[in-house]
Amino acid sequence: MSFDSVKALVDDDLREVDRVIRTRLASDVVLINQVADYIVGGGGKRLRPLVVVVAARACGSTDRRHSEAAAIIEFIHTATLLHDDVVDGSTLRRGRDTANEVWGNEASVLVGDYVYSRSFEMMVALGSMRVMDVMSGATNKIAEGEVLQLLNANDPETTQERYFEVIYRKTAKLFESGAQIAAILAGAPAAIEGAMARYGRHLGTAFQLIDDVLDYRSDSEQLGKNLGDDLAEGKPTLPLIYALRTGNEDQRSIIRRSIEQGSAAELAAVTAAIESTGGLAYTARLARQEAALAVEALAELPESAYKQALRELAEFAVERNH
């Protein structure tokens, strides 16, 4: 089963998710519609809502509430993108100018707030306090992750443990919560709900680890953003942390200087350093371990085409090149 086959398996659900997104985003404020349509319609893998609908079906869901849940997850992700691009000063995402590049920082932040608040209106409409509890906690963790990343910026002393704490909060938590609320809405027992949360957490971690590899191993057209953006923002991601730990004096000096200055001026030299020290291979290996843990978590689920699709999504997370 390929990634496209997974999407085909839940094609009706994904069409419903898209309809919900378009309907719920609508506002009588023109600028909100323009910015929201721009970022939601800007492509992307829509992996997070896909995980929600496949997980819900794997847990036996027979209604369409999971389509609303999938849209909620996509809205929260969209809001974080709008805010992140302002904080990071990003100019390119998914191969296009970022919303802040087109409309300015003020519009991006305020529309991001609108999308966030809309997602909570949708949670209320689902009528599940368990979903509200999970998602309110998740959005809080995500915000904490943003602040932790800010604290780590330009700090070459950032440890692997601190790095993993950031990516759990910033990325994996939303995957974890999406899979968990899918199980909740499907009426799954506690053991299955816990298993789906573990699946989402490990899947999201694997996904972010590969993102950090691709920042040095892809190209701008494939990746949809400028190569070396993380380095230019002074973000000490795992490939850099590993190279700082294992590289020679010259390599450590180049990487340390680039992180402290938040500069991609020496991107070629930094890339060569993390390649030669095995930083990219190390990060990819940990990603594969996380994907394997995600698959292990599925043991609680009965066999079905949807369970196989969840396995395939774990494989896709680590084998992708963009």
Backbone torsions as a table, in degrees:
resi	resn	phi	psi	omega
1	MET	NA	125.2	179.9
2	SER	-93.2	173.1	177.5
3	PHE	-60.1	-41.7	178.1
4	ASP	-64.5	-34.7	177.5
5	SER	-66.6	-36.7	176.9
6	VAL	-61.7	-46.3	179.5
7	LYS	-63.6	-37.8	179.3
8	ALA	-65.5	-33.4	-179.2
9	LEU	-61.0	-34.4	-178.0
10	VAL	-118.2	34.1	-175.3
11	ASP	-57.5	-43.5	179.6
12	ASP	-62.3	-42.1	178.2
13	ASP	-62.4	-43.0	-177.9
14	LEU	-67.0	-35.5	175.0
15	ARG	-63.5	-39.1	177.5
16	GLU	-66.7	-39.6	176.7
17	VAL	-59.9	-44.7	-180.0
18	ASP	-62.6	-39.9	178.0
19	ARG	-63.2	-43.9	179.3
20	VAL	-61.5	-44.7	-179.9
21	ILE	-57.8	-48.6	-177.8
22	ARG	-64.3	-41.0	-178.2
23	THR	-68.2	-47.6	-174.3
24	ARG	-73.0	-23.5	179.9
25	LEU	-77.0	-20.2	-172.6
26	ALA	-57.7	136.4	178.7
27	SER	-142.2	155.1	175.6
28	ASP	-85.5	4.2	173.0
29	VAL	-95.9	113.6	-170.4
30	VAL	-59.0	-43.7	-176.9
31	LEU	-62.2	-36.7	177.5
32	ILE	-60.5	-46.3	178.8
33	ASN	-60.7	-42.3	-177.6
34	GLN	-63.7	-50.0	-176.8
35	VAL	-68.9	-44.9	-178.6
36	ALA	-64.0	-44.6	178.3
37	ASP	-61.9	-37.7	-177.9
38	TYR	-62.8	-47.3	-175.6
39	ILE	-79.1	-38.8	179.2
40	VAL	-69.6	-35.2	-179.5
41	GLY	-86.0	7.4	-174.0
42	GLY	-86.4	20.0	179.0
43	GLY	88.6	-144.6	-174.9
44	GLY	91.6	164.1	-173.8
45	LYS	-82.6	-16.1	-174.9
46	ARG	50.7	38.8	-176.2
47	LEU	-66.9	-38.9	-175.9
48	ARG	-63.9	-51.1	175.9
49	PRO	-65.1	-30.0	176.9
50	LEU	-63.1	-42.9	177.1
51	VAL	-58.9	-41.7	-178.2
52	VAL	-61.7	-49.3	-175.2
53	VAL	-70.4	-37.4	178.8
54	VAL	-68.5	-41.7	178.7
55	ALA	-62.3	-41.9	179.7
56	ALA	-61.9	-44.7	178.9
57	ARG	-66.4	-37.7	178.4
58	ALA	-64.8	-27.6	179.0
59	CYS	-89.7	2.3	175.1
60	GLY	94.3	17.3	179.4
61	SER	-61.0	137.6	-179.5
62	THR	-122.3	1.1	178.1
63	ASP	-117.1	-169.4	-175.5
64	ARG	-108.0	9.8	-179.2
65	ARG	-62.7	-27.8	-180.0
66	HIS	-67.3	-21.1	175.4
67	SER	-68.3	-38.5	174.2
68	GLU	-64.1	-42.9	179.9
69	ALA	-62.3	-40.6	179.2
70	ALA	-63.8	-39.2	177.8
71	ALA	-66.7	-37.2	176.9
72	ILE	-59.6	-46.1	178.9
73	ILE	-61.0	-42.2	179.7
74	GLU	-66.7	-35.9	178.4
75	PHE	-64.9	-44.6	179.5
76	ILE	-63.3	-41.8	176.9
77	HIS	-61.1	-44.6	-179.7
78	THR	-61.3	-42.7	179.0
79	ALA	-61.6	-41.4	179.7
80	THR	-66.4	-35.5	177.5
81	LEU	-63.3	-45.1	179.6
82	LEU	-59.6	-42.9	180.0
83	HIS	-72.5	-43.5	-178.8
84	ASP	-58.2	-43.1	-176.3
85	ASP	-64.7	-31.0	175.5
86	VAL	-70.8	-49.1	-178.9
87	VAL	-59.5	-42.6	-175.6
88	ASP	-84.1	-11.6	-176.0
89	GLY	67.6	31.4	-177.5
90	SER	-73.5	148.2	-179.6
91	THR	-119.8	-10.7	-176.0
92	LEU	-139.4	130.7	175.2
93	ARG	-147.9	134.2	-179.7
94	ARG	54.8	33.3	176.2
95	GLY	78.2	6.8	179.5
96	ARG	-128.8	164.3	173.2
97	ASP	-58.0	140.8	175.5
98	THR	-68.0	160.9	-179.8
99	ALA	-60.9	-37.8	179.6
100	ASN	-68.4	-27.6	176.1
101	GLU	-70.1	-33.9	-177.9
102	VAL	-84.0	-48.1	-172.6
103	TRP	-109.5	-9.7	-179.2
104	GLY	99.1	161.5	-176.6
105	ASN	-64.0	-39.7	-176.0
106	GLU	-60.5	-47.8	-179.2
107	ALA	-63.8	-39.8	-178.8
108	SER	-64.1	-44.4	179.7
109	VAL	-64.4	-45.5	-175.3
110	LEU	-70.1	-38.4	176.6
111	VAL	-69.8	-34.6	173.9
112	GLY	-59.3	-40.9	176.5
113	ASP	-61.7	-41.8	179.7
114	TYR	-61.5	-45.0	-178.4
115	VAL	-65.4	-40.1	175.6
116	TYR	-58.0	-52.1	-175.6
117	SER	-66.1	-33.3	176.1
118	ARG	-63.3	-38.4	-179.9
119	SER	-62.1	-35.3	179.3
120	PHE	-73.9	-32.9	171.8
121	GLU	-59.9	-40.2	179.8
122	MET	-68.3	-36.4	176.8
123	MET	-61.8	-43.4	179.0
124	VAL	-59.9	-41.5	-178.2
125	ALA	-64.0	-26.2	177.8
126	LEU	-68.7	-23.3	175.8
127	GLY	70.8	29.7	-180.0
128	SER	-124.1	113.3	177.1
129	MET	-66.4	-30.0	177.7
130	ARG	-63.2	-43.7	177.9
131	VAL	-63.7	-44.7	178.0
132	MET	-58.9	-41.9	-179.3
133	ASP	-63.2	-47.9	-179.3
134	VAL	-63.1	-46.4	-173.3
135	MET	-76.2	-32.9	176.2
136	SER	-66.4	-39.7	175.9
137	GLY	-64.2	-38.4	-179.1
138	ALA	-65.2	-45.1	-178.6
139	THR	-65.1	-32.8	176.2
140	ASN	-65.6	-44.5	178.5
141	LYS	-61.6	-40.5	-179.6
142	ILE	-62.2	-43.4	178.2
143	ALA	-62.7	-40.8	176.9
144	GLU	-62.4	-38.6	178.9
145	GLY	-61.9	-38.8	177.4
146	GLU	-62.2	-41.9	-179.7
147	VAL	-68.4	-41.1	177.8
148	LEU	-61.3	-39.9	178.4
149	GLN	-63.9	-38.6	177.6
150	LEU	-62.5	-39.4	179.0
151	LEU	-67.4	-32.3	179.7
152	ASN	-79.8	-17.8	-175.5
153	ALA	-57.7	137.5	177.3
154	ASN	64.4	19.2	-179.8
155	ASP	-114.4	99.4	-179.3
156	PRO	-70.5	-6.0	178.1
157	GLU	-88.7	1.7	178.3
158	THR	-56.5	130.3	-178.5
159	THR	-89.4	165.9	175.9
160	GLN	-60.9	-37.3	-179.8
161	GLU	-63.8	-43.4	178.3
162	ARG	-65.6	-38.7	177.2
163	TYR	-59.9	-47.7	-178.1
164	PHE	-65.4	-32.6	176.9
165	GLU	-64.8	-39.8	178.6
166	VAL	-65.5	-48.0	-174.8
167	ILE	-72.1	-26.1	173.3
168	TYR	-63.6	-49.3	-176.7
169	ARG	-70.2	-43.9	-174.1
170	LYS	-74.6	-36.9	-171.3
171	THR	-120.9	-56.3	-171.6
172	ALA	-65.8	-31.1	-177.1
173	LYS	-61.3	-37.5	-179.3
174	LEU	-70.8	-38.7	174.0
175	PHE	-61.8	-46.4	-179.8
176	GLU	-58.0	-47.5	-177.3
177	SER	-68.0	-38.3	178.9
178	GLY	-61.8	-45.9	179.0
179	ALA	-67.0	-36.7	-178.8
180	GLN	-67.9	-45.4	-178.6
181	ILE	-70.5	-25.0	173.1
182	ALA	-60.9	-43.8	178.6
183	ALA	-66.6	-40.5	179.6
184	ILE	-60.9	-47.8	-178.0
185	LEU	-68.2	-25.1	177.2
186	ALA	-81.3	-4.7	-179.1
187	GLY	72.4	27.4	-178.3
188	ALA	-71.2	151.5	176.9
189	PRO	-66.9	166.3	-175.0
190	ALA	-57.6	-37.7	-179.0
191	ALA	-63.6	-40.8	178.8
192	ILE	-70.0	-41.1	177.9
193	GLU	-58.2	-44.8	178.7
194	GLY	-64.0	-39.9	179.5
195	ALA	-64.0	-40.6	-179.6
196	MET	-68.5	-36.0	176.1
197	ALA	-62.5	-43.1	178.6
198	ARG	-64.3	-41.6	177.3
199	TYR	-56.6	-50.2	-178.1
200	GLY	-62.6	-40.2	-179.0
201	ARG	-63.4	-47.8	-178.3
202	HIS	-69.2	-37.3	177.5
203	LEU	-62.3	-46.7	-179.5
204	GLY	-63.8	-36.8	177.7
205	THR	-65.2	-45.5	178.1
206	ALA	-59.6	-43.2	-178.9
207	PHE	-60.2	-45.6	-178.6
208	GLN	-68.9	-38.4	177.4
209	LEU	-58.7	-43.7	179.0
210	ILE	-68.7	-36.0	174.2
211	ASP	-55.7	-41.2	-178.3
212	ASP	-72.7	-26.7	172.0
213	VAL	-70.2	-45.2	-175.3
214	LEU	-65.6	-21.7	177.7
215	ASP	-64.2	-15.4	179.0
216	TYR	-122.3	-5.5	-172.6
217	ARG	-125.2	3.3	-178.4
218	SER	-110.6	-159.4	169.6
219	ASP	-135.6	162.4	-172.2
220	SER	-58.8	-39.0	-177.6
221	GLU	-67.1	-44.6	178.2
222	GLN	-66.9	-44.8	-173.2
223	LEU	-74.5	-28.6	180.0
224	GLY	82.8	5.7	175.0
225	LYS	-146.1	171.1	-178.7
226	ASN	-71.1	130.1	175.2
227	LEU	-62.3	143.6	179.0
228	GLY	78.7	10.9	179.0
229	ASP	-58.4	-43.3	-179.0
230	ASP	-61.6	-40.6	178.9
231	LEU	-65.9	-42.8	-179.9
232	ALA	-63.6	-24.0	178.4
233	GLU	-94.1	4.1	178.5
234	GLY	70.9	25.8	-178.0
235	LYS	-86.2	117.6	178.4
236	PRO	-83.2	84.5	-180.0
237	THR	-80.2	172.0	-170.9
238	LEU	-60.1	-41.0	177.2
239	PRO	-56.0	-38.5	178.8
240	LEU	-71.4	-42.6	-179.9
241	ILE	-60.2	-42.4	-180.0
242	TYR	-66.7	-43.0	180.0
243	ALA	-65.6	-36.1	176.2
244	LEU	-64.3	-31.6	-178.4
245	ARG	-79.0	-30.3	-170.3
246	THR	-117.6	-11.4	-174.9
247	GLY	-78.2	171.3	176.0
248	ASN	-80.6	179.4	-173.7
249	GLU	-61.4	-42.9	-179.3
250	ASP	-64.4	-43.6	-179.5
251	GLN	-63.7	-43.9	179.6
252	ARG	-63.5	-37.4	-178.9
253	SER	-64.8	-44.0	179.6
254	ILE	-63.5	-46.2	-177.6
255	ILE	-67.0	-44.8	-179.9
256	ARG	-59.3	-45.4	-178.9
257	ARG	-63.1	-41.4	-178.5
258	SER	-65.7	-40.3	178.8
259	ILE	-67.9	-46.8	-177.6
260	GLU	-62.2	-37.9	-177.4
261	GLN	-88.1	-13.1	-175.2
262	GLY	59.5	55.1	-173.5
263	SER	-133.8	137.1	174.7
264	ALA	-101.5	17.4	-178.0
265	ALA	-60.9	-31.8	179.8
266	GLU	-108.3	35.1	-176.5
267	LEU	-56.1	-42.8	-178.5
268	ALA	-61.4	-43.6	-179.8
269	ALA	-68.7	-39.0	178.1
270	VAL	-65.0	-44.3	179.3
271	THR	-60.7	-43.6	178.3
272	ALA	-61.6	-37.9	-179.4
273	ALA	-67.1	-45.4	-178.4
274	ILE	-73.3	-25.9	174.2
275	GLU	-69.4	-49.2	-173.8
276	SER	-70.8	-28.0	177.7
277	THR	-84.0	-8.7	-179.0
278	GLY	85.7	17.4	-177.9
279	GLY	-63.4	-39.1	179.2
280	LEU	-72.0	-41.8	178.8
281	ALA	-64.0	-39.2	179.3
282	TYR	-62.9	-46.2	-179.7
283	THR	-64.1	-42.5	178.4
284	ALA	-64.3	-36.1	178.8
285	ARG	-65.2	-41.5	177.3
286	LEU	-66.6	-34.2	176.4
287	ALA	-62.7	-42.8	179.1
288	ARG	-64.9	-35.7	176.4
289	GLN	-64.1	-41.1	178.6
290	GLU	-65.3	-41.2	178.3
291	ALA	-62.7	-38.8	178.1
292	ALA	-64.7	-38.2	177.1
293	LEU	-66.6	-35.6	176.3
294	ALA	-61.8	-45.1	179.7
295	VAL	-64.6	-40.0	178.1
296	GLU	-58.8	-37.1	-179.1
297	ALA	-63.1	-21.6	-178.0
298	LEU	-76.7	-4.9	-178.4
299	ALA	-57.7	-27.4	-179.1
300	GLU	-70.1	-21.4	-174.8
301	LEU	-86.5	145.9	172.9
302	PRO	-68.1	152.9	179.5
303	GLU	-66.5	137.4	176.4
304	SER	-165.7	169.9	176.0
305	ALA	-62.5	-30.8	-179.2
306	TYR	-72.8	-37.4	175.4
307	LYS	-63.1	-41.8	177.6
308	GLN	-63.2	-36.2	177.7
309	ALA	-64.3	-37.6	176.8
310	LEU	-64.4	-38.3	175.0
311	ARG	-60.9	-43.0	-178.4
312	GLU	-64.4	-36.6	178.4
313	LEU	-65.2	-34.8	175.5
314	ALA	-65.5	-39.5	177.8
315	GLU	-65.9	-43.7	-179.9
316	PHE	-60.5	-39.7	-177.0
317	ALA	-56.5	-32.4	-175.8
318	VAL	-103.7	-15.9	-177.3
319	GLU	-99.5	-7.3	-176.4
320	ARG	-68.9	160.1	178.3
321	ASN	-120.6	14.4	176.5
322	HIS	-156.8	NA	NA
